[in-house]
Amino acid sequence: MKKQLILYLLALVVTVIGVSFWAYQNSKPLPSDGKLILYYRDGCPHCINVEKYISENKVLEQLPQLQIKEGAINRENTDEMLQYAKKCRIPLNQVGFPFLWNGETCLLGDVDIINYFSEQIKNK
């Protein structure tokens, strides 16, 4: 009985240490690669909202480093986008369009991306 209790406590300690280490590793910020890439899909209504915002607010003039890439048909762009999603630990079944990589983090959806662009323009 005592042996089982000691083994149980040892397993519990190892589990707590493992989970703590995993949480620490996953909380580290990604190193910035300096890129700003927006991936879109033709016909995507959320992508159209972002494209409209970019056009109306002259985002490309204010953020010239922004690259816009089609991410659904172009396999190379799709693979690149999925690599960024993997860095951000976004499950593949949750990756969608529009998708923005800002050099450090991933943003999904028109609202978050438009808010990001608004902040960047405001800070210029």
C-alpha angles and dihedrals in degrees: 000000000000090000091054091050092051091049091048092051091046091051090048092051092048090049093050091049091048094049091046092051092047091050091049092050092049093049095060113109117244116252111254116249091188094238127133110194129168116198118199140174123223112252094016107140093210090050089052089055090053093045090051091050091048091051098043094046098040091236094165090058092049097039103035092168089067113114120195117206134179104238108182105058102024103080094199091055091045092053091047092050092049090052089056090046088052091051088053090047093238111158112242092240089060098050113108145143137321095038124175127195109194097185094269110032142023125242123196129195135025098272096054093042094048090048089051092051090047091054093047092050092045091053093052 
